[in-house]
Structures are given as structure tokens and as C-alpha cells.
Amino acid sequence: MPHEVQVRVRYEETDQMGVVYHSKYLHFFELGRTEAMRAAGMRYRDLEDEGVFLAVSEVGVRYLASARYDDLLTVRSRITAVGKARLRFDYEVAIEDGAPLVTGHTMLACVDENNRPRRLPPRVLELARSQLEV
């Protein structure tokens, strides 16, 4: 089951027509990913304190409909792939009535404090694999 978090569209996230600007959906993805990881026991802050950084290495977005100022959105996030040094999250951003507005994914590469690739720690691998949808 995907993790869900709600967010209300703020005025600053919209363009002159009151429509959410396309790049703001990446912020919603990050919010969803961060909260999904927190719910699974993987806080970004703790990982970074351990010298583990998750850098976005790939993004894909498909726009289906527009969100507007003051809409209440639900961001659904789930881990869909786990590798030795990478995680993939898939997302759906939906409006209050449940209609999907945007779908997408991010691939996260594990790096150290010097931005060199490294393996995910065993604890993180185990937690991430436990979140995989079957």
C-alpha cells in the first residue's frame, strides 16, 4: 500500500493562471518520498548523520490534469525497486475526489559525503525491501 500525505496548494506554487507550475510537482514528490521513508523508519536526517546520502539520479513525470490554488492534494508514494545502491519511488498526485493529476518516479543513488557511489547500508536495504509492493 502506498504511503499517503496531503498537501494544500499554496499561491506561490501557481502560475499567473492559478495553475500549479509544472516543476512544483517535484516538490510534492520529495514531500511524499521523505514522509514515506520516515514512516518506514528511514529518516533522511539519520541517514545523512551516518554519511549516507540519496541523490536523485533520474526523474520522470506524466501530467494528466492541472491542480489549482487551494486544492487539497494527496501524494501517494511507494518504493518499487531496490538495488544494492539505488532506490526507485513511484508517485501519484491526486485531487480531493481521487482523480490522478500527475504520475511519476524518481531514482535515488546512494552516495557518500564526497558524492562517490556507495552501497546502501544493510539496515536501509532491509527496510526498503520490506516496503516493496508485491
C-alpha positions in Angstrom: 0.0 0.0 0.0 1.5 3.4 -0.9 2.2 5.9 1.8 -0.1 9.0 1.6 0.4 12.6 2.6 -1.8 15.5 1.9 -0.7 19.0 0.8 -2.8 22.1 0.1 -1.6 24.1 -3.0 -0.2 27.4 -1.9 -0.4 30.6 -4.0 3.4 30.6 -4.5 3.2 27.2 -6.2 0.9 28.5 -9.0 1.4 30.5 -12.2 -0.4 33.6 -13.3 -3.5 31.5 -14.2 -3.7 29.9 -10.7 -2.5 26.5 -12.0 0.3 24.6 -10.2 3.6 25.3 -12.1 4.9 22.0 -13.6 8.2 21.9 -11.6 6.4 22.1 -8.2 5.2 18.5 -8.6 8.8 17.5 -7.9 8.5 19.2 -4.6 5.4 17.2 -3.9 7.3 14.0 -4.9 10.0 14.9 -2.4 7.5 15.5 0.3 5.9 12.2 -0.4 9.2 10.3 -0.5 10.5 11.9 2.7 7.4 11.1 4.6 7.2 7.5 3.2 10.8 6.9 4.3 10.1 8.4 7.7 7.0 6.1 8.1 9.3 3.1 7.2 11.9 4.1 9.8 14.4 5.7 7.4 14.7 9.4 8.3 16.8 11.4 5.9 18.5 13.2 8.8 19.6 9.9 10.4 21.0 8.6 7.1 22.9 11.8 6.5 24.3 11.7 10.0 25.6 8.2 9.1 27.3 9.6 5.9 24.6 8.1 3.6 23.1 10.5 1.0 20.4 9.7 -1.5 20.9 11.8 -4.7 18.2 12.0 -7.3 19.7 10.5 -10.4 16.5 10.2 -12.6 13.1 11.8 -12.7 10.0 11.0 -14.8 6.7 12.9 -14.8 3.5 12.5 -16.6 1.0 15.3 -16.4 -2.7 14.2 -16.7 -4.6 17.2 -15.4 -4.0 20.5 -13.5 -4.1 21.3 -9.9 -5.1 24.8 -8.8 -4.6 27.2 -6.0 -6.1 25.9 -2.7 -6.7 22.4 -4.0 -6.1 19.7 -1.4 -3.8 17.0 -3.0 -2.9 13.5 -1.9 0.6 12.4 -2.7 0.9 8.6 -2.9 4.5 7.3 -2.7 5.8 3.8 -2.8 9.2 2.0 -3.3 9.0 0.0 -6.4 12.7 -1.2 -6.9 15.6 -1.7 -4.6 19.2 -2.3 -5.8 22.5 -2.5 -4.0 23.0 1.2 -4.3 19.7 2.6 -5.6 16.0 3.0 -4.8 13.1 3.8 -7.1 10.0 5.6 -5.9 6.8 5.8 -7.9 4.3 8.6 -7.2 0.7 9.6 -7.9 -0.6 13.1 -7.1 -4.4 13.1 -6.9 -7.1 15.8 -6.2 -9.7 15.5 -3.4 -12.1 13.4 -5.5 -9.3 10.9 -6.1 -8.7 11.7 -9.8 -5.0 11.4 -10.6 -3.3 14.6 -11.8 0.3 13.5 -12.1 2.2 10.3 -12.0 5.9 9.9 -11.9 9.0 8.3 -10.5 12.5 9.1 -9.1 15.6 7.0 -8.9 17.8 7.7 -5.9 21.5 6.8 -6.0 23.3 6.2 -2.7 26.5 8.3 -2.4 28.9 9.2 0.4 29.7 12.6 1.8 32.2 13.1 -1.1 29.4 12.3 -3.6 31.0 9.0 -4.5 28.8 6.0 -5.1 28.3 3.6 -2.2 26.1 0.7 -1.3 23.0 1.2 0.8 23.6 0.1 4.4 22.2 -3.3 5.2 19.6 -1.8 7.6 18.4 0.6 4.8 18.2 -2.3 2.3 16.2 -4.4 4.7 13.7 -1.6 5.4 13.4 -0.6 1.8 12.8 -4.2 0.7 10.1 -4.6 3.3 8.3 -1.7 1.6 8.3 -3.2 -1.9 4.9 -3.9 -3.3 4.4 -7.5 -4.4 
